[in-house]
Amino acid sequence: MKTLFVVLLVVAALSTSCKNSNTDVLPGGSVDAQAVGKWMYGSFSMSDFWSYDGRNLGKPFELAVVFDFKSNGTYEKYFVAAAQDYSSCRTEAFSYEKGRVDFNKADGTFTTTPTEGQYRGYYSCIPSKNINRPMEKSELKIQTYYYELQTGSNGKPAIVVRFNKADTNTSTFLPTSW
């Protein structure tokens, strides 16, 4: 009987002291039905660097941002940047975050609330500077974007995104898959 009482006391103590961690995805986000799916903004080189001795040194520059909006009100965001120079030094940056997203059609906005993320940096010529770590709580920032769903010149859907309402510069995200 005493053992049962101690076990129940421990279970009660653990269940009342547990808190949701920052990595839990907040429920209840909302996604514009037309925006569900993967969307990529990006540029990449169609050519590679070749050394004078015939070695392929890789792509000189790559940059892409991908949003993956899910119908359950969550999202994932990927940022990839890479550069290669003629001395064969390659620099890569990768960040990933996921969490809740809320679309507001009336305002033409979507707001991301990240709950977890990862940073990775790779420097082929200075490996001591490589990083691969989770984002800290202070780095998980809520971000509001301004968007319009449009049909691109190729006849396919596009999401045109601005960081501020008055921005004239836009980023056009096209449907993608992988």
Backbone as ProteinMPNN parsed JSONL, in Angstrom:
{"seq_chain_A": "MKTLFVVLLVVAALSTSCKNSNTDVLPGGSVDAQAVGKWMYGSFSMSDFWSYDGRNLGKPFELAVVFDFKSNGTYEKYFVAAAQDYSSCRTEAFSYEKGRVDFNKADGTFTTTPTEGQYRGYYSCIPSKNINRPMEKSELKIQTYYYELQTGSNGKPAIVVRFNKADTNTSTFLPTSW", "coords_chain_A": {"N_chain_A": [[0.823, -1.19, 0.0], [1.918, 1.219, 0.809], [3.916, 1.505, -1.132], [2.358, 1.766, -3.452], [1.127, 4.217, -2.887], [3.368, 5.944, -2.921], [4.183, 5.657, -5.601], [1.894, 6.719, -6.933], [2.03, 9.34, -5.942], [4.463, 10.224, -7.066], [3.809, 10.049, -9.824], [1.717, 11.931, -9.911], [3.128, 14.244, -9.196], [4.961, 14.476, -11.323], [3.202, 14.796, -13.494], [1.989, 17.228, -12.975], [4.076, 18.98, -13.017], [5.089, 19.024, -15.552], [5.779, 20.836, -18.489], [4.856, 22.295, -21.62], [7.276, 21.983, -24.093], [9.377, 24.259, -25.944], [9.511, 23.205, -28.432], [7.134, 22.133, -29.185], [4.569, 22.116, -31.569], [2.38, 24.725, -32.041], [-1.096, 24.394, -31.898], [-3.872, 25.019, -34.154], [-3.348, 26.864, -36.199], [-3.918, 28.568, -39.34], [-4.346, 28.061, -42.812], [-4.395, 29.474, -46.016], [-6.274, 27.849, -48.373], [-5.425, 27.728, -51.032], [-2.738, 28.067, -50.756], [-1.589, 25.861, -49.636], [1.028, 23.556, -49.57], [4.348, 23.121, -51.063], [6.492, 25.86, -51.654], [8.818, 27.626, -53.57], [11.332, 30.086, -53.654], [13.988, 30.992, -55.571], [17.348, 30.987, -56.864], [19.77, 29.655, -58.998], [22.84, 28.464, -60.267], [23.294, 27.609, -63.645], [25.562, 26.651, -64.559], [28.805, 25.219, -63.896], [31.796, 25.696, -61.961], [34.894, 25.051, -63.434], [38.09, 23.745, -63.019], [41.427, 24.604, -64.162], [42.726, 22.244, -64.584], [40.741, 20.529, -65.296], [39.017, 19.585, -63.319], [35.805, 19.376, -61.799], [34.506, 21.947, -59.965], [32.132, 22.616, -58.834], [28.958, 24.343, -58.298], [28.896, 27.879, -58.68], [27.228, 29.63, -57.226], [24.354, 29.495, -55.175], [21.013, 29.963, -54.098], [18.156, 29.71, -52.145], [14.826, 29.789, -50.865], [12.372, 28.067, -49.137], [8.997, 27.555, -48.447], [6.865, 25.394, -46.75], [3.689, 24.908, -46.519], [1.253, 23.509, -44.509], [-1.935, 21.893, -44.397], [-2.912, 21.667, -41.826], [-2.308, 23.945, -40.44], [0.368, 24.328, -39.85], [3.855, 24.95, -40.599], [6.914, 24.654, -42.497], [10.099, 26.034, -42.973], [12.789, 26.6, -45.126], [16.081, 27.688, -45.672], [18.648, 28.092, -47.938], [21.94, 28.699, -48.86], [24.78, 28.932, -50.912], [28.15, 29.209, -51.908], [30.876, 29.084, -54.165], [34.3, 29.375, -54.822], [37.06, 30.117, -57.101], [39.26, 29.045, -55.893], [38.518, 26.69, -54.863], [37.234, 26.824, -52.431], [34.395, 26.356, -50.514], [31.41, 27.685, -49.29], [28.656, 27.228, -47.247], [25.334, 27.797, -46.142], [22.67, 26.882, -44.104], [19.413, 26.965, -42.938], [16.685, 25.972, -40.922], [13.33, 25.955, -39.971], [10.347, 25.346, -38.055], [6.836, 25.432, -37.283], [3.916, 27.144, -36.284], [1.528, 28.554, -38.559], [-0.345, 31.357, -39.567], [-2.667, 32.441, -41.774], [-4.082, 35.419, -43.018], [-6.468, 36.287, -44.949], [-7.947, 38.637, -45.439], [-6.23, 40.73, -44.692], [-4.129, 40.094, -46.281], [-1.89, 38.721, -45.325], [0.526, 36.473, -43.868], [1.543, 34.89, -40.91], [4.313, 33.584, -39.329], [5.098, 31.463, -36.653], [7.675, 30.272, -35.209], [8.615, 27.206, -33.62], [10.723, 25.553, -33.357], [14.06, 25.099, -34.644], [17.017, 24.957, -36.783], [20.452, 25.651, -37.323], [23.014, 25.528, -39.744], [26.327, 25.734, -40.796], [28.863, 25.611, -43.211], [32.214, 25.518, -44.028], [34.521, 24.925, -46.255], [37.232, 25.551, -46.426], [37.895, 26.447, -43.928], [37.409, 24.54, -41.65], [37.182, 24.633, -38.859], [35.38, 26.579, -38.304], [32.893, 25.583, -38.881], [29.429, 25.046, -38.18], [26.68, 23.498, -36.485], [23.799, 23.54, -35.115], [20.983, 23.677, -32.847], [18.433, 26.206, -33.131], [18.384, 28.902, -30.854], [16.075, 29.832, -28.26], [15.727, 32.62, -28.292], [16.228, 33.183, -30.932], [14.121, 32.293, -32.381], [11.937, 33.83, -34.031], [8.866, 35.548, -34.409], [7.35, 36.212, -37.492], [5.846, 38.335, -39.834], [4.524, 38.249, -43.048], [3.657, 39.726, -46.196], [1.378, 38.86, -48.683], [0.366, 37.81, -52.0], [-1.686, 35.791, -53.952], [-1.098, 34.733, -57.159], [-1.268, 34.288, -60.747], [1.379, 33.161, -62.556], [3.525, 34.314, -65.29], [3.977, 32.057, -66.688], [1.643, 30.723, -66.537], [1.244, 29.23, -64.289], [0.491, 28.825, -60.754], [1.509, 31.28, -58.301], [3.061, 32.643, -55.396], [3.393, 35.816, -54.341], [5.557, 37.56, -52.354], [6.137, 39.976, -49.814], [8.174, 41.71, -47.425], [7.491, 43.922, -45.993], [4.545, 45.94, -45.93], [4.593, 48.162, -47.652], [6.677, 47.622, -49.361], [8.328, 47.641, -52.51], [9.882, 45.822, -53.703], [9.691, 42.407, -54.392], [9.366, 38.885, -53.684], [9.003, 36.076, -55.597], [7.405, 33.108, -55.196], [7.32, 29.847, -56.353], [5.421, 26.845, -57.091], [6.751, 23.787, -55.844], [8.371, 20.578, -55.484], [9.745, 17.819, -53.706]], "CA_chain_A": [[0.0, 0.0, 0.0], [2.826, 2.362, 0.892], [4.567, 1.601, -2.438], [1.361, 2.301, -4.374], [0.959, 5.624, -2.557], [4.57, 6.649, -3.396], [4.103, 5.67, -7.066], [0.869, 7.693, -7.306], [2.547, 10.661, -5.611], [5.463, 10.549, -8.087], [3.079, 10.296, -11.079], [1.018, 13.213, -9.768], [4.123, 15.324, -9.205], [5.477, 14.611, -12.683], [2.178, 15.272, -14.427], [1.675, 18.641, -12.731], [5.243, 19.828, -13.236], [5.472, 19.01, -16.96], [5.382, 21.986, -19.286], [5.107, 22.107, -23.042], [8.567, 22.524, -24.496], [9.313, 25.206, -27.037], [9.5, 22.495, -29.711], [5.785, 21.701, -29.513], [3.92, 22.954, -32.568], [1.141, 25.292, -31.527], [-2.229, 24.015, -32.75], [-4.867, 26.022, -34.495], [-2.994, 27.781, -37.27], [-4.813, 28.498, -40.498], [-3.642, 28.221, -44.08], [-5.198, 29.712, -47.207], [-6.312, 26.558, -49.07], [-4.647, 27.821, -52.268], [-1.311, 28.158, -50.43], [-1.101, 24.59, -49.088], [2.039, 22.917, -50.404], [5.717, 23.64, -51.025], [6.713, 27.013, -52.523], [10.241, 27.964, -53.562], [11.958, 31.237, -54.294], [15.389, 30.616, -55.637], [18.161, 31.116, -58.063], [20.917, 28.766, -58.954], [23.662, 28.54, -61.468], [23.149, 26.523, -64.609], [26.9, 26.219, -64.947], [29.708, 24.867, -62.811], [33.193, 26.095, -62.081], [35.816, 23.988, -63.818], [39.468, 24.185, -62.822], [42.254, 24.511, -65.366], [43.139, 20.861, -64.798], [39.574, 19.756, -65.705], [38.186, 19.148, -62.201], [34.562, 20.11, -61.559], [34.571, 22.573, -58.651], [30.78, 22.819, -58.316], [28.185, 25.535, -58.657], [29.484, 29.061, -58.06], [26.311, 30.328, -56.32], [22.993, 28.967, -55.068], [20.218, 30.61, -53.056], [16.758, 29.308, -52.214], [13.981, 29.807, -49.674], [11.203, 27.232, -49.371], [7.947, 27.435, -47.436], [6.0, 24.228, -46.889], [2.489, 25.188, -45.733], [0.44, 22.306, -44.354], [-3.355, 22.207, -44.183], [-3.222, 21.663, -40.395], [-1.902, 25.209, -39.835], [1.785, 24.351, -39.522], [4.718, 25.246, -41.734], [8.356, 24.459, -42.409], [10.804, 27.011, -43.815], [14.169, 26.232, -45.395], [16.911, 28.689, -46.342], [19.902, 27.486, -48.378], [22.82, 29.562, -49.649], [26.092, 28.319, -51.102], [29.037, 29.886, -52.861], [32.126, 28.371, -54.456], [35.214, 30.255, -55.548], [38.022, 29.419, -57.949], [40.282, 28.363, -55.089], [37.833, 25.488, -54.384], [36.631, 27.016, -51.116], [32.938, 26.353, -50.58], [30.723, 28.162, -48.099], [27.242, 26.881, -47.298], [24.51, 28.13, -44.982], [21.373, 26.22, -44.139], [18.604, 27.103, -41.728], [15.401, 25.279, -40.988], [12.453, 26.206, -38.833], [8.973, 24.901, -38.233], [5.941, 25.882, -36.233], [2.528, 27.474, -36.619], [1.34, 29.641, -39.512], [-1.698, 31.904, -39.614], [-2.952, 33.279, -42.934], [-5.194, 36.353, -42.885], [-6.793, 36.678, -46.33], [-8.433, 40.018, -45.483], [-5.074, 41.624, -44.624], [-3.106, 39.638, -47.219], [-0.679, 38.412, -44.561], [0.67, 35.235, -43.119], [2.471, 35.06, -39.798], [4.939, 32.344, -38.893], [5.521, 31.411, -35.254], [8.514, 29.074, -35.131], [8.754, 26.544, -32.325], [12.044, 24.936, -33.345], [14.833, 25.349, -35.848], [18.387, 24.466, -36.833], [21.426, 26.381, -38.139], [24.205, 24.79, -40.144], [27.251, 26.475, -41.648], [29.966, 24.768, -43.658], [33.298, 26.281, -44.652], [35.474, 23.877, -46.628], [38.617, 25.99, -46.221], [38.113, 26.738, -42.502], [36.49, 23.624, -40.972], [36.997, 24.977, -37.44], [34.258, 27.532, -38.235], [31.63, 24.892, -39.176], [28.459, 24.989, -37.085], [25.47, 22.706, -36.673], [23.208, 23.652, -33.789], [19.578, 24.109, -32.799], [18.197, 27.631, -32.878], [18.069, 29.229, -29.472], [14.728, 30.391, -28.1], [15.758, 34.036, -28.682], [16.346, 33.263, -32.391], [12.843, 31.859, -32.962], [11.205, 35.088, -34.111], [7.601, 35.622, -35.14], [7.537, 37.042, -38.691], [4.658, 38.533, -40.671], [4.809, 38.483, -44.464], [2.524, 40.185, -47.006], [1.37, 37.961, -49.837], [-0.71, 37.777, -52.995], [-1.698, 34.614, -54.813], [-1.212, 35.197, -58.54], [-0.917, 33.357, -61.805], [2.613, 33.632, -63.17], [3.549, 34.46, -66.743], [3.991, 30.707, -67.255], [0.321, 30.156, -66.341], [1.21, 28.444, -63.051], [0.268, 29.654, -59.568], [2.673, 31.865, -57.64], [2.816, 33.467, -54.215], [4.28, 36.975, -54.341], [5.751, 37.879, -50.942], [6.876, 41.179, -49.404], [8.46, 41.707, -45.987], [6.748, 45.063, -45.446], [3.401, 46.222, -46.79], [4.923, 49.182, -48.656], [7.813, 47.214, -50.198], [8.128, 47.48, -53.95], [10.61, 44.599, -54.063], [8.936, 41.214, -54.031], [9.946, 37.568, -53.951], [7.964, 35.222, -56.18], [7.556, 31.705, -54.837], [6.641, 28.954, -57.297], [5.215, 25.508, -56.527], [7.881, 22.865, -56.009], [8.232, 19.315, -54.76], [10.945, 17.008, -53.614]], "C_chain_A": [[0.863, 1.248, 0.0], [3.501, 2.587, -0.462], [3.611, 2.197, -3.459], [1.159, 3.793, -4.141], [2.14, 6.447, -3.091], [4.545, 6.749, -4.92], [3.079, 6.699, -7.527], [1.329, 9.127, -7.039], [3.565, 11.123, -6.645], [4.782, 10.865, -9.418], [2.363, 11.632, -11.022], [1.991, 14.372, -9.837], [4.663, 15.552, -10.608], [4.444, 15.198, -13.631], [1.839, 16.731, -14.187], [2.861, 19.537, -12.989], [5.682, 19.857, -14.681], [4.936, 20.253, -17.647], [5.61, 21.644, -20.735], [6.458, 22.701, -23.368], [8.366, 23.462, -25.672], [9.248, 24.498, -28.38], [8.117, 21.967, -30.072], [5.185, 22.656, -30.53], [2.592, 23.424, -32.006], [-0.009, 24.916, -32.44], [-3.045, 25.227, -33.168], [-4.478, 27.032, -35.539], [-3.964, 27.627, -38.423], [-4.029, 28.798, -41.766], [-4.658, 28.467, -45.18], [-5.131, 28.421, -48.031], [-5.486, 26.573, -50.354], [-3.14, 27.842, -52.009], [-0.752, 26.854, -49.871], [-0.117, 23.97, -50.077], [3.396, 23.565, -50.235], [5.874, 24.74, -52.072], [8.173, 27.434, -52.427], [10.52, 29.261, -54.3], [13.42, 30.864, -54.406], [16.044, 30.941, -56.95], [19.335, 30.172, -57.898], [21.627, 28.859, -60.288], [23.4, 27.341, -62.369], [24.514, 26.016, -65.06], [27.713, 25.896, -63.703], [31.051, 25.546, -63.046], [33.997, 24.868, -62.493], [37.219, 24.536, -63.642], [40.236, 24.022, -64.124], [42.737, 23.089, -65.629], [41.948, 19.947, -65.105], [38.694, 19.252, -64.579], [36.933, 20.021, -62.099], [34.602, 20.639, -60.127], [33.184, 22.865, -58.079], [30.135, 24.108, -58.773], [28.783, 26.758, -57.966], [28.558, 29.733, -57.043], [24.938, 29.668, -56.352], [22.294, 29.683, -53.921], [18.772, 30.171, -53.224], [16.106, 29.45, -50.838], [12.751, 28.983, -50.02], [10.271, 27.324, -48.166], [7.153, 26.179, -47.756], [4.819, 24.454, -45.948], [1.613, 23.938, -45.701], [-0.991, 22.691, -43.975], [-3.742, 22.232, -42.706], [-2.768, 22.932, -39.676], [-0.464, 25.251, -39.367], [2.589, 24.631, -40.787], [6.13, 24.76, -41.436], [8.977, 25.463, -43.36], [12.263, 26.588, -43.91], [14.867, 27.4, -46.078], [18.237, 28.02, -46.664], [20.671, 28.517, -49.195], [24.174, 28.878, -49.739], [26.873, 29.109, -52.133], [30.335, 29.103, -52.972], [33.029, 29.346, -55.183], [36.236, 29.431, -56.328], [39.117, 28.711, -57.169], [39.726, 27.09, -54.45], [37.304, 25.615, -52.963], [35.121, 27.125, -51.293], [32.387, 26.791, -49.227], [29.251, 27.841, -48.266], [26.556, 27.327, -46.01], [23.156, 27.455, -45.164], [20.656, 26.526, -42.833], [17.246, 26.467, -41.986], [14.607, 25.693, -39.766], [11.085, 25.627, -39.125], [8.154, 25.383, -37.056], [4.547, 26.103, -36.776], [2.521, 28.594, -37.656], [-0.122, 30.06, -39.489], [-1.819, 32.834, -40.82], [-4.154, 34.166, -42.613], [-5.483, 36.882, -44.285], [-7.187, 38.146, -46.427], [-7.27, 41.012, -45.481], [-4.008, 41.268, -45.651], [-1.789, 39.342, -46.512], [-0.667, 36.947, -44.136], [1.773, 35.456, -42.091], [2.989, 33.702, -39.373], [5.387, 32.489, -37.438], [6.356, 30.145, -35.093], [8.581, 28.525, -33.714], [10.075, 25.786, -32.221], [12.743, 25.228, -34.655], [16.257, 24.862, -35.698], [19.215, 25.397, -37.715], [22.577, 25.453, -38.486], [25.042, 25.674, -41.045], [28.439, 25.59, -41.963], [30.96, 25.641, -44.404], [34.402, 25.29, -44.993], [36.915, 24.278, -46.358], [38.924, 26.355, -44.773], [37.164, 25.843, -41.691], [36.257, 23.95, -39.499], [35.846, 25.95, -37.24], [32.908, 26.877, -38.532], [30.729, 24.91, -37.94], [27.312, 24.065, -37.475], [24.803, 22.663, -35.305], [21.734, 24.021, -33.881], [19.498, 25.621, -32.613], [17.889, 27.808, -31.397], [16.691, 29.883, -29.42], [14.676, 31.85, -28.574], [15.837, 34.223, -30.2], [15.056, 32.851, -33.109], [11.899, 33.061, -32.965], [9.919, 34.945, -34.921], [7.793, 36.596, -36.295], [6.219, 37.131, -39.446], [5.107, 38.906, -42.074], [3.522, 38.963, -45.135], [2.544, 39.372, -48.296], [0.185, 38.233, -50.754], [-0.569, 36.469, -53.762], [-1.97, 35.101, -56.227], [-0.99, 34.028, -59.49], [0.3, 33.944, -62.507], [2.51, 33.722, -64.68], [3.58, 33.1, -67.433], [2.647, 29.994, -67.075], [0.171, 29.329, -65.074], [1.004, 29.369, -61.857], [1.586, 30.151, -58.98], [2.195, 32.596, -56.387], [3.859, 34.579, -54.244], [4.34, 37.487, -52.905], [6.558, 39.16, -50.785], [7.099, 41.097, -47.893], [7.758, 42.852, -45.272], [5.652, 45.421, -46.44], [3.749, 47.176, -47.933], [6.088, 48.795, -49.565], [7.426, 47.152, -51.666], [8.878, 46.244, -54.448], [9.822, 43.399, -53.544], [9.767, 39.967, -54.303], [8.812, 36.684, -54.433], [8.304, 33.762, -55.904], [6.704, 30.863, -55.792], [6.451, 27.582, -56.657], [6.424, 24.623, -56.805], [7.565, 21.567, -55.274], [9.601, 18.682, -54.673], [10.673, 15.747, -52.866]], "O_chain_A": [[0.583, 2.213, -0.712], [3.646, 3.73, -0.897], [4.011, 3.048, -4.254], [1.033, 4.555, -5.1], [1.939, 7.525, -3.65], [4.85, 7.804, -5.475], [3.368, 7.482, -8.432], [1.046, 10.026, -7.831], [3.543, 12.282, -7.06], [5.137, 11.845, -10.073], [2.398, 12.393, -11.989], [1.702, 15.384, -10.476], [4.808, 16.696, -11.039], [4.783, 16.017, -14.485], [1.432, 17.418, -15.124], [2.688, 20.743, -13.166], [6.568, 20.639, -15.029], [3.799, 20.669, -17.423], [6.451, 20.806, -21.058], [6.755, 23.822, -22.955], [7.316, 23.458, -26.314], [8.952, 25.141, -29.387], [7.937, 21.407, -31.154], [5.282, 23.873, -30.372], [1.778, 22.621, -31.55], [0.091, 25.103, -33.653], [-2.918, 26.313, -32.602], [-5.219, 27.99, -35.756], [-4.737, 26.67, -38.476], [-3.163, 29.672, -41.788], [-5.662, 27.761, -45.276], [-4.039, 27.952, -48.35], [-4.91, 25.553, -50.731], [-2.35, 27.658, -52.935], [0.456, 26.754, -49.654], [-0.398, 23.875, -51.271], [3.586, 24.437, -49.387], [5.454, 24.588, -53.219], [8.707, 27.581, -51.328], [10.025, 29.502, -55.401], [14.028, 30.457, -53.417], [15.4, 31.139, -57.981], [19.817, 29.932, -56.792], [21.06, 29.285, -61.294], [23.299, 26.206, -61.904], [24.61, 25.071, -65.843], [27.337, 26.266, -62.59], [31.395, 25.918, -64.167], [33.798, 23.777, -61.957], [37.512, 25.655, -64.063], [39.762, 23.388, -65.066], [43.113, 22.755, -66.752], [42.109, 18.728, -65.171], [37.713, 18.556, -64.839], [36.99, 21.237, -62.285], [34.718, 19.86, -59.181], [33.078, 23.319, -56.94], [30.716, 24.868, -59.549], [29.141, 26.686, -56.79], [29.041, 30.345, -56.09], [24.425, 29.325, -57.417], [22.908, 29.975, -52.895], [18.221, 30.25, -54.322], [16.741, 29.258, -49.801], [12.151, 29.176, -51.078], [10.698, 27.188, -47.019], [6.81, 25.935, -48.912], [4.919, 24.226, -44.742], [1.277, 23.379, -46.745], [-1.214, 23.702, -43.308], [-4.797, 22.765, -42.361], [-2.83, 23.004, -38.449], [-0.1, 26.115, -38.57], [2.068, 24.558, -41.9], [6.49, 24.492, -40.289], [8.438, 25.716, -44.437], [12.894, 26.26, -42.905], [14.296, 28.031, -46.968], [18.881, 27.449, -45.784], [20.123, 29.132, -50.109], [24.657, 28.311, -48.76], [26.314, 29.613, -53.108], [30.823, 28.536, -51.994], [32.574, 30.069, -56.069], [36.27, 28.204, -56.227], [39.826, 27.868, -57.719], [40.376, 26.482, -53.601], [36.957, 24.607, -52.348], [34.635, 27.895, -52.122], [32.83, 26.335, -48.173], [28.658, 28.144, -49.301], [27.131, 27.241, -44.925], [22.581, 27.467, -46.252], [21.223, 26.367, -41.752], [16.744, 26.436, -43.11], [15.143, 25.772, -38.66], [10.705, 25.438, -40.281], [8.679, 25.697, -35.989], [4.062, 25.348, -37.619], [3.386, 29.471, -37.645], [-1.02, 29.223, -39.402], [-1.164, 33.875, -40.885], [-5.125, 33.713, -42.008], [-4.826, 37.812, -44.752], [-6.812, 38.829, -47.379], [-7.316, 42.02, -46.185], [-3.081, 42.046, -45.876], [-0.714, 39.662, -47.017], [-1.703, 36.286, -44.059], [2.783, 36.108, -42.356], [2.217, 32.786, -39.092], [5.973, 33.499, -37.048], [5.809, 29.066, -34.866], [8.601, 29.276, -32.739], [10.498, 25.419, -31.125], [12.104, 25.562, -35.653], [16.663, 24.411, -34.627], [18.731, 25.877, -38.74], [23.057, 24.692, -37.646], [24.514, 26.3, -41.965], [28.961, 24.901, -41.087], [30.592, 26.403, -45.297], [35.143, 24.862, -44.108], [37.746, 23.412, -46.083], [40.087, 26.553, -44.42], [36.206, 26.347, -41.104], [35.223, 23.573, -38.948], [35.382, 26.129, -36.114], [31.876, 27.542, -38.445], [31.201, 24.804, -36.808], [27.019, 23.882, -38.657], [25.176, 21.867, -34.444], [21.291, 24.606, -34.869], [20.383, 26.233, -32.014], [17.226, 26.977, -30.775], [16.208, 30.419, -30.417], [13.694, 32.268, -29.188], [15.545, 35.309, -30.701], [14.929, 33.047, -34.318], [11.153, 33.276, -32.009], [9.893, 34.307, -35.974], [8.336, 37.684, -36.106], [5.555, 36.119, -39.669], [5.963, 39.771, -42.258], [2.424, 38.636, -44.684], [3.591, 39.214, -48.924], [-0.835, 38.795, -50.354], [0.529, 36.09, -54.17], [-2.954, 35.799, -56.471], [-0.583, 32.938, -59.088], [0.266, 35.075, -62.99], [1.536, 33.266, -65.277], [3.253, 32.991, -68.615], [2.513, 28.818, -67.411], [-0.901, 28.787, -64.809], [1.306, 30.559, -61.933], [2.634, 29.524, -59.141], [1.073, 33.1, -56.333], [5.06, 34.317, -54.181], [3.312, 37.809, -52.309], [7.523, 39.404, -51.51], [6.308, 40.487, -47.174], [7.464, 42.759, -44.081], [5.809, 45.23, -47.646], [3.257, 47.017, -49.051], [6.45, 49.565, -50.455], [6.347, 46.679, -52.022], [8.542, 45.689, -55.494], [9.353, 43.388, -52.406], [10.742, 40.001, -55.054], [7.785, 36.556, -53.767], [9.345, 33.255, -56.321], [5.524, 31.139, -56.003], [7.225, 27.193, -55.782], [7.038, 24.704, -57.869], [6.589, 21.49, -54.528], [10.496, 18.976, -55.465], [11.574, 14.929, -52.685]]}, "name": "protein", "num_of_chains": 1, "seq": "MKTLFVVLLVVAALSTSCKNSNTDVLPGGSVDAQAVGKWMYGSFSMSDFWSYDGRNLGKPFELAVVFDFKSNGTYEKYFVAAAQDYSSCRTEAFSYEKGRVDFNKADGTFTTTPTEGQYRGYYSCIPSKNINRPMEKSELKIQTYYYELQTGSNGKPAIVVRFNKADTNTSTFLPTSW"}
